[in-house]
Amino acid sequence: MTVLEDRIAMAESDNTSTLDEMFERLETMPVPEGYKVEIVEGTVFMSPQRDTHWEIILDIVEQLRTKYPRKRVKSDVRIDYPGHLNGFATDVTAMAEGAEKTESGRWRHQDVEFVAEVISKGTAANDYGPKKAAYALAEVPVYVIADPYQGRCHVYTHPKGDDYATETKVTFGDDMDLTGTVVGLTLTTADFPRD
């Protein structure tokens, strides 16, 4: 086990019960319909689902489904990531073939091949900051940020420590070439709406 893997394992064991407790409390609270709830570095974030946000998510899911079976594509499903109290409900997640839930009934971050987050004004700093770092630490091979305010996607590949070695910017309307990655697809952004 490498030093990084050892640190991740220690953080996961320390954080899991606390994250479970936090999510159990959240489940008893009245969360407004149409809101997504996740925990980033121990802070609870609730953000509303907007039409623009949902249209981009659905477009990405539909395109991923040309390769990934339905059961391997997730949206707003809790997955715990490395770092301090990170229980994310990612907009779009694609799981590796053969991925199975743990005994506690959750997906493992080690089985995530692709993550896409669609920016919301109130939580954009999380997607570009601590969530990006957590995905890199988890060695998620492809992380995409779709930013309807900028009208572009940021494609991060080659995780190294808590960052990605490669960033490619794709303007809405251009193709997102992921053929050289584990995803093995080209995703079109032609129908991604702007905010």
ChimeraX attribute file (.defattr): number of C-alpha atoms within 10 A of each C-alpha:
attribute: neighborCount
match mode: 1-to-1
recipient: residues
	/A:1	7
	/A:2	7
	/A:3	8
	/A:4	12
	/A:5	13
	/A:6	11
	/A:7	13
	/A:8	18
	/A:9	14
	/A:10	13
	/A:11	16
	/A:12	19
	/A:13	10
	/A:14	13
	/A:15	21
	/A:16	17
	/A:17	12
	/A:18	13
	/A:19	19
	/A:20	14
	/A:21	12
	/A:22	17
	/A:23	18
	/A:24	11
	/A:25	10
	/A:26	14
	/A:27	11
	/A:28	8
	/A:29	9
	/A:30	7
	/A:31	12
	/A:32	10
	/A:33	8
	/A:34	11
	/A:35	12
	/A:36	18
	/A:37	22
	/A:38	22
	/A:39	20
	/A:40	22
	/A:41	18
	/A:42	16
	/A:43	12
	/A:44	15
	/A:45	15
	/A:46	15
	/A:47	15
	/A:48	14
	/A:49	13
	/A:50	12
	/A:51	11
	/A:52	16
	/A:53	22
	/A:54	13
	/A:55	15
	/A:56	24
	/A:57	19
	/A:58	15
	/A:59	16
	/A:60	20
	/A:61	21
	/A:62	15
	/A:63	14
	/A:64	23
	/A:65	14
	/A:66	10
	/A:67	12
	/A:68	17
	/A:69	12
	/A:70	13
	/A:71	10
	/A:72	19
	/A:73	19
	/A:74	17
	/A:75	17
	/A:76	14
	/A:77	18
	/A:78	19
	/A:79	17
	/A:80	24
	/A:81	27
	/A:82	26
	/A:83	24
	/A:84	20
	/A:85	24
	/A:86	25
	/A:87	28
	/A:88	21
	/A:89	20
	/A:90	21
	/A:91	23
	/A:92	22
	/A:93	24
	/A:94	24
	/A:95	22
	/A:96	17
	/A:97	12
	/A:98	7
	/A:99	15
	/A:100	14
	/A:101	10
	/A:102	9
	/A:103	7
	/A:104	6
	/A:105	8
	/A:106	13
	/A:107	18
	/A:108	17
	/A:109	18
	/A:110	13
	/A:111	18
	/A:112	23
	/A:113	20
	/A:114	22
	/A:115	23
	/A:116	24
	/A:117	26
	/A:118	22
	/A:119	22
	/A:120	21
	/A:121	10
	/A:122	11
	/A:123	13
	/A:124	15
	/A:125	13
	/A:126	16
	/A:127	22
	/A:128	14
	/A:129	11
	/A:130	18
	/A:131	25
	/A:132	24
	/A:133	22
	/A:134	25
	/A:135	27
	/A:136	25
	/A:137	21
	/A:138	25
	/A:139	24
	/A:140	22
	/A:141	19
	/A:142	24
	/A:143	25
	/A:144	22
	/A:145	21
	/A:146	29
	/A:147	24
	/A:148	20
	/A:149	12
	/A:150	12
	/A:151	16
	/A:152	19
	/A:153	25
	/A:154	19
	/A:155	20
	/A:156	23
	/A:157	22
	/A:158	17
	/A:159	21
	/A:160	14
	/A:161	15
	/A:162	18
	/A:163	19
	/A:164	22
	/A:165	12
	/A:166	12
	/A:167	14
	/A:168	13
	/A:169	15
	/A:170	18
	/A:171	17
	/A:172	21
	/A:173	14
	/A:174	14
	/A:175	13
	/A:176	20
	/A:177	16
	/A:178	15
	/A:179	11
	/A:180	9
	/A:181	14
	/A:182	12
	/A:183	19
	/A:184	12
	/A:185	16
	/A:186	14
	/A:187	18
	/A:188	17
	/A:189	21
	/A:190	12
	/A:191	11
	/A:192	23
	/A:193	17
	/A:194	15
	/A:195	13
